[in-house]
Amino acid sequence: MHMLSGGFQLFRHADFAVTLLAFRIPAAVFWPYFIGAVLLVIGLIKIIKDDLPQKHGMDKILAFGPLFFAMPMGVFGADHMVDAAEIAPLVPSWMPWHLFWTYLVGIALIAAALSIILNRYSKLAAILLGSMLLLFVVLLHIPNVVATHGARLFWAILLRDTAFSGGAFALAGSLSKRTPSDGTPGLVTLARFFVGIPAIVFGVEDFLHPTIAPGVPLDKITPTWIPGHLFWAYVSGAVLAVCGACIVVNKKARLAATYLGIMILIVVLFVYLPILVANASSIAEGLNYFVDTLAFSGAALLLADAISERTRPMPLR
């Protein structure tokens, strides 16, 4: 265990490589950006070359769902690798080897991100990723909600990871083999609730707490220098609540999931991207909020694509 910890500390403190590649940017800042940028480039190349030509009209945005979802997972994985000492205490106290689990989750997140973006063993990766995220909800977030007597922030984190789990299960469901007689798979149905319910709650939260950055309402206050900072909260809240309700009751669910993904993407570009630029040197205050919300957009787009795959009429022969 000591050797494992020492090996990953070398990864974190590879000062020579970081100096050459990042002009003395600290490793804890450099690696999440680096991993995110590499995954982004790989994903865009694949989407432009392989996926976009197969999509038409509004469906073209759905081609970006795997990238918008997986790239943040890679960033979170890099966070686990370079900030293990800060993350390890979050592992439940009854579990041994806190550093081991922290590094293992980091490796798993990066591996899942690569698998999903490259579409290699992506169904297995999505099932395992969704299951791991669901375990986070059960083992970490529910106890935190109970311990804090239902604190708003911990509810938001619980619902966020539930939505991420739903995005992974939606992808796995869309990749399942099927015949024309098959109905909607259980994974996609589960994903509808896992994405739709958090969307409704987040929409209500945007109305109740409009000063909090919209989309995934954690604890970040929207800077007043962002144009229309309250406007984004109310518009985002309305779209989240309506689209979430449509997804849950399965009425125009595919269209609702598509609009939800697009709305959250717009929030990412007009709210979280300026926050990222203003806090570029702080992963916690900039990049993590950006990718958090981008992953929610990706989860919604993955759900939309899963529903469309299952409900598209079979061609007449």
ABEGO torsion letter per residue (X at the ends): XAAAAAAAAAAAABAAAAAAAAGGBBAAAAAAAAAAAAAAAAAAAAAAAAAAAABBEAAAAAAAAAAAAAAAAAAAAAAAAAAAAAAAAABBAABBGAAAAAAAAAAAAAAAAAAAAAGBGAAAAAAAAAAAAAAAAAAAAAAAAAAAGGBAAAAAAAAAAAAAAAAAAAAAAAABBBBAABBBBAAAAAAAAAAAAAAAAAAAAAAABAABBBGBBBABBBBAABBGAAAAAAAAAAAAAAAAAAAAAGBGAAAAAAAAAAAAAAAAAAAAAAAAAAAAABAAABAAAAAAAAAAAAAAAAAAAAAAAAABBBBBX
